[in-house]
Amino acid sequence: MERPAWAPQGIDLTVPSVSRIYDFYLGGSHNFEVDREAARKAMEFMPGLPKIMQANRAFMRRAVRFAVAEGVTQFLDIGSGIPTFGNVHEVAQAADPEARVAYVDHDPVAVAHSRAVLAGNERAGIAAADLRKPQDILGDPVVNELIDLERPVALLLVAVLHFVEDADDPRAAVAALRDALAPGSLVILTHASYEGIPLPEQQVGGTVGVYQNIKNPLVLRSHAEVERFFEGYEMVEPGLVPMAEWRPETPLAQEDPYAFSGFAGVGRKA
């Protein structure tokens, strides 16, 4: 297989990547056939997966604009993936040109492409680090250059926690990040769940199995389990709700049923 110019050396083009599969769902071009094959298998069970990802991105954009309106102009986006149109820095800097964004991802393709996209943008950068090692994130020079932890920060954990198994203690990682943030900081979070998906649970399990087979386990948690990630934060209205229901900008009656899959919420640190 010929290696595209944007693919870093050392990347195994035969192994699917969660971030590149996500890029495919969103209509991006930074994915390989192995990613598209895995995505198509997952969509055999859940044909609405692209719509879920679109709803996820739409929530993220609404939440970023909310943060800027609340005076929070620093963004730490962990598990940021491959940049596509309408990413955090574009939304935040359109609302406030002084906004600063530190992206974090452990996928080398996501990191390499982010560096290319962000070249020349002095208020945005990408760090190669893993959510499961929060101290590495907090100590990263790119993060430290862009983010002042003495001031409020919007921490984005968008569509990432459901790829962290309980054995890796995601709650401890989220708590460590929370404890490093100044009062007035926000957490912006989405998480996959069996709840809300307009399909039988057994059918959804087929998609979970696809991710299991590519060694990127997808952990679907309940509303109560997702809510625990907000410990130490006060929930912003309307609370933890299906993605499409968080401060919608269009009538909910117009939304695709898949847009109500999973949960989204914003919390504020007192």
Residue frames as qw, qx, qy, qz and C-alpha x, y, z in Angstrom:
[[0.000, 0.888, 0.460, 0.000, 0.00, 0.00, 0.00],
 [0.393, 0.487, -0.031, 0.780, 1.35, 3.41, -0.96],
 [0.360, -0.518, -0.485, 0.606, 1.86, 5.68, 2.04],
 [0.130, 0.901, 0.304, 0.280, 0.08, 9.06, 1.67],
 [0.367, 0.512, -0.254, 0.733, 2.22, 12.14, 2.24],
 [0.395, -0.632, 0.146, -0.651, 0.23, 13.01, 5.39],
 [0.929, -0.330, -0.142, -0.089, 0.82, 9.60, 7.03],
 [0.242, -0.807, 0.535, -0.060, 3.87, 9.58, 9.34],
 [0.552, 0.361, -0.751, 0.028, 6.56, 6.96, 8.87],
 [0.026, 0.157, -0.871, 0.465, 6.17, 4.03, 11.24],
 [0.623, 0.096, 0.302, -0.716, 2.36, 3.95, 11.02],
 [0.260, 0.042, 0.952, 0.154, 1.04, 0.49, 10.25],
 [0.387, 0.132, -0.278, -0.869, -1.38, 1.06, 7.40],
 [0.472, -0.117, -0.828, -0.281, -2.98, -2.35, 7.98],
 [0.255, -0.335, -0.766, 0.486, -4.24, -1.59, 11.51],
 [0.107, -0.762, -0.455, -0.448, -7.49, 0.40, 11.95],
 [0.240, 0.008, -0.391, 0.889, -7.43, 3.56, 14.06],
 [0.027, -0.676, -0.672, 0.303, -10.34, 4.98, 16.06],
 [0.007, -0.657, -0.023, 0.753, -9.49, 8.55, 15.08],
 [0.049, 0.213, -0.653, -0.725, -9.29, 7.69, 11.36],
 [0.023, -0.425, -0.894, -0.136, -12.58, 5.73, 11.54],
 [0.022, -0.724, -0.441, 0.530, -14.14, 8.82, 13.16],
 [0.011, -0.475, 0.337, 0.813, -12.68, 10.93, 10.35],
 [0.018, -0.114, -0.855, -0.505, -14.37, 8.62, 7.84],
 [0.014, -0.615, -0.768, 0.182, -17.75, 8.92, 9.59],
 [0.011, -0.761, -0.186, 0.621, -17.45, 12.71, 9.34],
 [0.635, 0.746, 0.197, 0.033, -16.66, 12.58, 5.63],
 [0.200, -0.842, 0.414, 0.282, -12.93, 13.30, 6.03],
 [0.775, 0.560, -0.289, -0.048, -10.15, 12.10, 3.73],
 [0.070, 0.635, -0.720, 0.269, -7.48, 11.14, 6.29],
 [0.784, -0.173, 0.522, -0.289, -8.30, 7.45, 6.58],
 [0.041, 0.358, -0.871, -0.334, -7.16, 4.21, 4.99],
 [0.633, -0.041, -0.590, -0.500, -9.13, 1.37, 3.45],
 [0.426, -0.117, -0.844, 0.305, -8.63, -0.68, 6.63],
 [0.088, 0.168, 0.465, -0.865, -10.38, 2.12, 8.58],
 [0.511, 0.108, -0.232, -0.821, -13.19, 2.36, 6.06],
 [0.556, -0.039, -0.809, -0.189, -13.67, -1.41, 6.15],
 [0.228, -0.195, -0.779, 0.550, -14.01, -1.38, 9.96],
 [0.249, 0.184, 0.197, -0.930, -16.40, 1.57, 9.78],
 [0.562, 0.050, -0.497, -0.659, -18.59, -0.16, 7.20],
 [0.459, -0.130, -0.873, 0.098, -18.72, -3.30, 9.37],
 [0.049, -0.229, -0.602, 0.763, -19.81, -1.21, 12.36],
 [0.369, 0.193, -0.060, -0.907, -22.44, 0.51, 10.22],
 [0.416, -0.096, -0.831, -0.358, -23.91, -2.83, 9.23],
 [0.323, -0.415, -0.785, 0.328, -25.23, -2.98, 12.78],
 [0.091, -0.745, -0.352, 0.559, -25.70, 0.79, 13.33],
 [0.477, 0.526, 0.410, 0.572, -26.27, 2.60, 10.02],
 [0.091, -0.955, -0.198, -0.200, -26.76, 5.85, 11.91],
 [0.721, -0.371, -0.071, 0.581, -23.16, 6.05, 13.16],
 [0.367, 0.291, 0.154, 0.870, -22.24, 9.02, 10.92],
 [0.264, -0.735, -0.293, -0.551, -25.28, 10.91, 12.23],
 [0.708, -0.638, -0.226, 0.202, -24.21, 10.20, 15.83],
 [0.632, -0.124, 0.031, 0.765, -20.76, 11.62, 15.08],
 [0.114, 0.518, 0.269, 0.804, -22.28, 14.70, 13.44],
 [0.485, -0.774, -0.299, -0.277, -24.48, 15.26, 16.50],
 [0.752, -0.433, -0.140, 0.476, -21.41, 14.87, 18.68],
 [0.453, 0.123, 0.126, 0.874, -19.53, 17.54, 16.71],
 [0.132, -0.669, -0.335, -0.650, -22.55, 19.85, 16.71],
 [0.631, -0.727, -0.265, 0.055, -22.76, 19.62, 20.50],
 [0.683, -0.220, -0.030, 0.695, -19.04, 20.34, 20.77],
 [0.243, 0.389, 0.213, 0.863, -19.41, 23.51, 18.72],
 [0.374, -0.756, -0.314, -0.436, -22.37, 24.71, 20.82],
 [0.738, -0.591, -0.200, 0.257, -20.47, 23.99, 24.04],
 [0.585, 0.003, 0.036, 0.811, -17.35, 25.83, 22.84],
 [0.003, 0.563, 0.232, 0.793, -19.40, 28.90, 21.96],
 [0.593, -0.727, -0.307, -0.160, -21.07, 28.64, 25.38],
 [0.743, -0.351, -0.150, 0.549, -17.65, 28.55, 27.07],
 [0.362, 0.235, 0.105, 0.896, -16.47, 31.67, 25.25],
 [0.267, -0.674, -0.311, -0.615, -19.71, 33.45, 26.13],
 [0.716, -0.655, -0.236, 0.048, -19.01, 32.55, 29.77],
 [0.085, -0.935, 0.339, -0.061, -15.55, 34.14, 29.51],
 [0.757, -0.335, 0.526, 0.194, -13.57, 30.90, 29.24],
 [0.552, 0.775, -0.219, -0.215, -11.15, 31.26, 26.33],
 [0.022, -0.539, 0.841, 0.039, -8.64, 28.47, 27.05],
 [0.917, 0.094, -0.029, -0.386, -9.41, 25.01, 25.69],
 [0.176, -0.441, 0.880, 0.023, -7.71, 21.70, 26.47],
 [0.838, 0.225, -0.111, -0.485, -9.12, 19.12, 24.04],
 [0.314, -0.408, 0.857, -0.015, -8.05, 15.58, 24.93],
 [0.497, 0.231, 0.830, 0.102, -8.56, 12.83, 22.38],
 [0.250, 0.620, -0.016, -0.743, -8.99, 15.53, 19.75],
 [0.744, 0.368, 0.551, 0.085, -8.53, 13.25, 16.74],
 [0.445, 0.155, 0.454, 0.757, -7.91, 14.36, 13.17],
 [0.110, 0.444, 0.166, -0.873, -8.91, 17.99, 12.55],
 [0.232, 0.491, 0.734, 0.408, -11.96, 18.45, 10.36],
 [0.024, -0.475, -0.205, -0.855, -13.93, 21.55, 9.41],
 [0.523, -0.649, -0.138, -0.535, -15.41, 23.32, 12.43],
 [0.714, -0.111, -0.564, 0.400, -12.87, 22.06, 14.93],
 [0.454, -0.717, -0.390, 0.357, -12.41, 23.61, 18.39],
 [0.383, -0.338, 0.071, 0.857, -9.83, 26.25, 17.44],
 [0.056, 0.313, 0.522, 0.792, -11.94, 27.44, 14.50],
 [0.337, -0.712, -0.572, -0.227, -15.09, 27.78, 16.60],
 [0.519, -0.652, -0.281, 0.475, -13.34, 29.31, 19.62],
 [0.369, -0.256, 0.172, 0.877, -11.21, 31.77, 17.66],
 [0.004, -0.491, -0.550, -0.676, -14.18, 32.83, 15.55],
 [0.413, -0.789, -0.449, -0.068, -15.92, 33.75, 18.82],
 [0.361, -0.905, 0.163, 0.154, -12.77, 35.29, 20.36],
 [0.672, 0.653, -0.309, 0.165, -9.58, 35.69, 18.28],
 [0.072, -0.685, 0.625, -0.367, -7.53, 35.55, 21.51],
 [0.918, -0.226, 0.179, -0.272, -8.79, 32.06, 22.40],
 [0.075, 0.584, -0.808, -0.025, -6.07, 29.46, 22.93],
 [0.946, 0.012, 0.000, -0.323, -6.45, 25.75, 22.18],
 [0.096, -0.506, 0.857, 0.015, -4.21, 22.85, 23.16],
 [0.892, 0.106, -0.247, -0.363, -5.14, 19.62, 21.42],
 [0.329, -0.469, 0.811, -0.120, -3.99, 16.28, 22.83],
 [0.929, 0.182, -0.066, -0.314, -4.01, 12.90, 21.09],
 [0.571, -0.470, 0.658, 0.141, -1.97, 9.71, 21.15],
 [0.797, 0.435, 0.403, 0.113, -2.64, 8.75, 17.52],
 [0.454, -0.340, 0.336, 0.752, 0.46, 9.70, 15.46],
 [0.235, 0.448, 0.604, 0.616, -1.66, 10.42, 12.37],
 [0.174, -0.888, -0.421, -0.060, -3.90, 12.77, 14.35],
 [0.465, -0.710, 0.048, 0.526, -0.85, 14.51, 15.83],
 [0.446, -0.077, 0.474, 0.755, 0.97, 14.85, 12.50],
 [0.131, 0.596, 0.584, 0.536, -2.06, 16.16, 10.65],
 [0.283, -0.888, -0.333, 0.143, -2.94, 18.54, 13.47],
 [0.472, -0.521, 0.171, 0.691, 0.55, 20.03, 13.33],
 [0.309, 0.195, 0.556, 0.747, 0.13, 20.63, 9.61],
 [0.069, -0.760, -0.568, -0.309, -3.30, 22.23, 10.02],
 [0.397, -0.868, -0.222, 0.198, -2.20, 24.41, 12.94],
 [0.630, -0.002, 0.108, 0.769, 1.07, 25.62, 11.39],
 [0.143, 0.374, 0.152, 0.904, 1.25, 29.40, 11.76],
 [0.495, -0.691, -0.310, -0.426, -1.50, 29.53, 14.41],
 [0.239, 0.407, -0.606, 0.640, 0.33, 30.81, 17.50],
 [0.479, -0.269, 0.402, -0.733, -2.70, 30.26, 19.72],
 [0.939, 0.001, 0.101, -0.328, -3.22, 26.56, 18.97],
 [0.178, 0.556, -0.812, -0.030, -1.05, 23.46, 19.10],
 [0.925, -0.077, -0.268, -0.259, -1.04, 19.69, 19.49],
 [0.270, -0.583, 0.733, -0.224, 0.59, 17.52, 22.15],
 [0.697, 0.104, -0.689, -0.168, 1.25, 13.80, 21.77],
 [0.138, -0.233, 0.766, -0.584, -0.07, 12.31, 25.02],
 [0.407, -0.255, -0.849, -0.220, -2.64, 9.88, 26.39],
 [0.514, -0.575, -0.080, -0.631, -5.67, 10.59, 28.59],
 [0.890, -0.329, -0.314, 0.035, -4.69, 7.61, 30.73],
 [0.661, -0.136, -0.217, 0.706, -1.54, 9.50, 31.77],
 [0.023, -0.946, -0.300, -0.119, -2.89, 12.89, 32.90],
 [0.473, -0.752, 0.144, 0.437, 0.41, 14.01, 34.43],
 [0.539, 0.032, 0.503, 0.675, 2.06, 13.65, 31.02],
 [0.171, 0.755, 0.480, 0.413, -0.60, 15.96, 29.59],
 [0.296, -0.941, -0.150, 0.064, -0.26, 18.51, 32.38],
 [0.542, -0.616, 0.302, 0.485, 3.52, 18.49, 32.03],
 [0.667, 0.404, 0.434, 0.452, 3.65, 18.70, 28.25],
 [0.290, -0.306, 0.074, 0.904, 5.49, 21.81, 26.98],
 [0.040, -0.324, -0.561, -0.761, 2.90, 22.50, 24.26],
 [0.379, -0.693, -0.605, -0.101, 0.10, 22.44, 26.82],
 [0.472, -0.589, -0.266, 0.600, 2.08, 24.60, 29.25],
 [0.253, -0.044, 0.259, 0.931, 2.89, 27.14, 26.56],
 [0.178, -0.378, -0.544, -0.728, -0.74, 27.57, 25.53],
 [0.560, -0.609, -0.496, -0.263, -2.70, 26.96, 28.73],
 [0.009, 0.426, -0.509, 0.748, -2.46, 28.92, 31.98],
 [0.498, -0.333, -0.801, 0.005, -3.82, 26.56, 34.62],
 [0.145, -0.239, -0.495, 0.822, -4.16, 29.46, 37.06],
 [0.382, 0.196, -0.052, -0.902, -7.06, 30.72, 34.92],
 [0.746, 0.215, 0.490, -0.397, -10.29, 28.93, 33.95],
 [0.039, 0.294, -0.829, -0.475, -9.95, 26.28, 31.25],
 [0.835, 0.168, 0.052, -0.521, -12.54, 24.40, 29.21],
 [0.273, -0.316, 0.903, 0.099, -11.52, 20.73, 29.33],
 [0.742, 0.269, -0.229, -0.570, -12.96, 18.79, 26.41],
 [0.311, -0.171, 0.935, -0.023, -13.45, 15.04, 26.78],
 [0.655, 0.388, -0.005, -0.648, -15.55, 14.56, 23.68],
 [0.932, 0.269, -0.136, -0.203, -16.11, 10.99, 22.45],
 [0.359, 0.582, -0.693, 0.229, -12.96, 9.74, 24.18],
 [0.409, -0.384, 0.675, -0.479, -13.89, 8.25, 27.56],
 [0.909, 0.097, 0.208, -0.348, -15.85, 5.40, 25.98],
 [0.786, 0.462, -0.396, 0.107, -12.53, 4.15, 24.56],
 [0.059, 0.506, -0.706, 0.492, -10.99, 3.89, 28.05],
 [0.686, -0.254, -0.673, -0.111, -11.78, 0.66, 29.85],
 [0.607, -0.752, -0.024, -0.256, -12.57, 0.57, 33.56],
 [0.901, -0.197, -0.068, 0.379, -9.33, -1.33, 34.15],
 [0.502, 0.341, -0.022, 0.795, -7.47, 1.83, 33.10],
 [0.282, -0.599, -0.498, 0.560, -9.39, 3.85, 35.72],
 [0.226, 0.547, 0.331, 0.735, -10.72, 6.70, 33.57],
 [0.353, -0.870, -0.306, -0.156, -12.35, 8.34, 36.60],
 [0.645, -0.557, 0.011, 0.524, -8.98, 8.77, 38.28],
 [0.464, 0.154, 0.330, 0.808, -7.62, 10.40, 35.12],
 [0.051, -0.733, -0.406, -0.543, -10.59, 12.76, 34.89],
 [0.535, -0.807, -0.224, 0.113, -10.26, 13.61, 38.59],
 [0.640, -0.301, 0.108, 0.698, -6.54, 14.38, 38.22],
 [0.264, 0.388, 0.363, 0.805, -7.28, 16.76, 35.37],
 [0.292, -0.813, -0.401, -0.303, -10.13, 18.36, 37.32],
 [0.625, -0.674, -0.159, 0.359, -7.91, 18.94, 40.34],
 [0.542, -0.088, 0.196, 0.812, -5.36, 20.76, 38.15],
 [0.114, 0.599, 0.444, 0.656, -7.96, 23.24, 36.84],
 [0.027, 0.055, -0.314, 0.948, -8.75, 26.64, 38.32],
 [0.217, 0.517, 0.691, -0.456, -12.18, 27.43, 39.79],
 [0.398, 0.654, 0.016, -0.642, -14.58, 28.51, 37.06],
 [0.033, 0.312, -0.834, -0.454, -13.21, 25.92, 34.65],
 [0.794, 0.196, 0.059, -0.572, -15.59, 23.83, 32.57],
 [0.331, -0.151, 0.907, 0.213, -15.64, 20.19, 31.51],
 [0.640, 0.382, -0.172, -0.644, -17.31, 19.48, 28.16],
 [0.276, -0.227, 0.934, -0.012, -18.03, 15.76, 27.79],
 [0.787, 0.161, -0.205, -0.560, -19.81, 13.27, 25.56],
 [0.269, -0.284, 0.914, -0.103, -20.06, 9.53, 26.03],
 [0.514, 0.020, -0.694, -0.504, -21.58, 6.62, 24.14],
 [0.416, -0.062, 0.723, -0.548, -24.31, 4.55, 25.75],
 [0.050, 0.275, 0.930, 0.238, -26.83, 1.88, 24.89],
 [0.092, 0.665, 0.575, -0.468, -29.43, 4.35, 26.13],
 [0.218, 0.714, -0.007, -0.666, -31.08, 6.47, 23.48],
 [0.010, 0.284, -0.772, -0.568, -29.93, 4.48, 20.45],
 [0.710, 0.203, 0.097, -0.667, -33.03, 3.61, 18.36],
 [0.643, 0.282, -0.689, -0.176, -31.98, -0.02, 18.00],
 [0.905, -0.388, -0.145, -0.091, -32.18, -3.22, 20.09],
 [0.404, -0.790, 0.461, 0.030, -29.27, -3.57, 22.50],
 [0.834, -0.063, 0.505, 0.215, -28.21, -6.84, 20.88],
 [0.636, 0.684, 0.204, 0.294, -27.82, -5.13, 17.51],
 [0.034, -0.953, 0.256, -0.156, -25.78, -2.30, 19.05],
 [0.729, -0.499, 0.458, 0.097, -23.62, -5.02, 20.56],
 [0.840, 0.381, 0.256, 0.291, -22.59, -5.96, 17.04],
 [0.294, 0.876, -0.132, 0.359, -20.92, -2.58, 16.64],
 [0.501, -0.759, 0.397, -0.125, -19.27, -2.94, 20.05],
 [0.909, -0.086, 0.375, 0.163, -17.91, -6.25, 18.80],
 [0.656, 0.676, 0.032, 0.334, -16.35, -4.62, 15.73],
 [0.026, -0.883, 0.333, -0.330, -14.38, -2.23, 17.94],
 [0.767, -0.481, 0.421, -0.058, -13.41, -5.13, 20.20],
 [0.914, 0.239, 0.242, 0.219, -12.08, -7.01, 17.18],
 [0.512, 0.715, -0.099, 0.465, -9.85, -4.10, 16.12],
 [0.651, -0.212, -0.414, 0.600, -8.49, -3.90, 19.68],
 [0.011, -0.237, 0.120, -0.964, -10.10, -0.54, 20.43],
 [0.160, -0.441, -0.868, 0.162, -12.77, -1.61, 22.93],
 [0.217, -0.425, -0.183, -0.859, -15.88, 0.57, 22.99],
 [0.191, -0.249, -0.807, 0.500, -17.29, 0.85, 26.52],
 [0.275, -0.524, -0.387, -0.707, -20.93, 1.94, 26.54],
 [0.174, -0.108, -0.699, 0.686, -21.82, 3.33, 29.97],
 [0.128, -0.705, -0.696, -0.039, -25.17, 4.15, 31.56],
 [0.041, -0.842, -0.110, -0.527, -26.39, 7.67, 32.36],
 [0.657, -0.753, 0.033, -0.026, -25.50, 7.13, 36.03],
 [0.835, -0.160, 0.152, 0.505, -22.00, 5.91, 35.14],
 [0.432, 0.544, 0.162, 0.701, -21.34, 8.85, 32.82],
 [0.281, -0.889, -0.129, -0.338, -22.66, 11.27, 35.44],
 [0.780, -0.550, -0.013, 0.297, -19.91, 10.15, 37.82],
 [0.641, 0.243, 0.100, 0.721, -17.31, 11.75, 35.54],
 [0.002, -0.747, -0.124, -0.653, -18.76, 15.12, 36.60],
 [0.662, -0.619, -0.333, 0.259, -17.89, 14.66, 40.29],
 [0.474, -0.380, -0.029, 0.794, -16.45, 17.92, 41.57],
 [0.029, 0.122, 0.373, 0.919, -18.37, 19.96, 38.99],
 [0.373, 0.439, 0.504, -0.643, -21.76, 21.68, 39.10],
 [0.407, 0.362, 0.744, 0.388, -23.81, 20.67, 36.08],
 [0.129, 0.228, -0.160, -0.952, -24.76, 23.45, 33.68],
 [0.617, 0.422, 0.474, -0.465, -28.38, 23.41, 32.54],
 [0.782, -0.232, -0.104, -0.570, -29.91, 21.27, 31.09],
 [0.722, -0.407, 0.541, -0.141, -27.61, 18.72, 32.76],
 [0.194, -0.280, 0.885, 0.318, -26.49, 15.41, 31.28],
 [0.667, 0.456, 0.301, -0.506, -28.82, 14.82, 28.34],
 [0.761, 0.347, 0.464, 0.291, -28.91, 13.19, 24.90],
 [0.455, -0.129, 0.233, 0.850, -26.53, 15.14, 22.64],
 [0.078, 0.486, 0.506, 0.708, -29.20, 16.80, 20.52],
 [0.361, -0.793, -0.478, -0.114, -31.00, 18.07, 23.65],
 [0.520, -0.468, -0.157, 0.697, -28.10, 20.14, 25.01],
 [0.025, 0.685, 0.026, -0.728, -29.08, 23.75, 24.22],
 [0.550, 0.352, 0.649, 0.392, -30.31, 22.95, 20.70],
 [0.012, -0.399, 0.164, 0.902, -30.21, 25.64, 18.03],
 [0.389, 0.011, -0.600, -0.699, -32.79, 23.96, 15.76],
 [0.762, -0.196, 0.116, -0.607, -36.14, 22.32, 16.57],
 [0.372, -0.309, 0.870, -0.094, -35.66, 18.87, 18.06],
 [0.765, 0.361, 0.436, -0.309, -38.48, 17.54, 15.91],
 [0.597, 0.735, -0.267, -0.181, -36.20, 18.02, 12.90],
 [0.168, -0.630, 0.758, -0.011, -33.40, 15.88, 14.36],
 [0.673, 0.180, -0.697, -0.171, -32.57, 12.37, 13.21],
 [0.840, -0.492, -0.096, -0.207, -33.40, 9.78, 15.92],
 [0.852, 0.047, -0.257, 0.453, -29.71, 8.78, 16.08],
 [0.181, 0.623, -0.214, 0.730, -28.83, 12.30, 17.26],
 [0.599, -0.618, 0.136, -0.491, -30.30, 11.38, 20.66],
 [0.924, -0.031, -0.335, 0.181, -27.81, 8.53, 21.18],
 [0.616, 0.045, -0.369, 0.694, -25.39, 8.76, 24.08],
 [0.331, -0.856, -0.346, 0.195, -25.02, 11.67, 26.48],
 [0.415, 0.477, -0.056, 0.773, -23.56, 15.15, 26.56],
 [0.422, -0.845, -0.317, 0.084, -23.05, 17.64, 29.36],
 [0.330, 0.603, -0.257, 0.680, -21.08, 20.59, 30.66],
 [0.638, -0.634, -0.376, 0.224, -19.96, 21.03, 34.24],
 [0.133, 0.828, -0.203, 0.505, -18.43, 24.03, 36.04],
 [0.650, -0.106, -0.544, 0.520, -15.80, 23.73, 38.76],
 [0.329, -0.905, -0.247, -0.109, -16.75, 25.79, 41.81]]
